[in-house]
């Protein structure tokens, strides 16, 4: 799972990063951002699965950032010191909402929820591909797993496949 950490406070980013390393070493922090614009560019560049998102930033709010996107293809865990944004976060389909300062247990629970959602999404994608292949006279798509995610590829689009390691 690729994670983008968005927070204008360095200690908050460090805490999230260290908790991820401690409890979820299988995840990857693909980028960190300290502003709305940096977060926007990071999403376009890295296509994260999850964004740990502070609400207040120097150049706007998390909601300004989300409105800039044409589609939100990632889960969101809001991390903020302000309880007043909770309702707005729910409207943006937040996976969870952590109030600073949060405990390790709260962070771990939110991350487990995110990992379960990601696993369910992967399972659904693989299952749908399997069903479609069974309905066709010959399989038309294949599911390929990389270190970061699962890809469903049309067989006609494959020119060459080569394994790298395992």
Order of alpha helices (4+ residues) and beta strands (2+ residues): beta-alpha-beta-alpha-beta-beta-beta-alpha-beta-alpha-beta-alpha-beta-beta
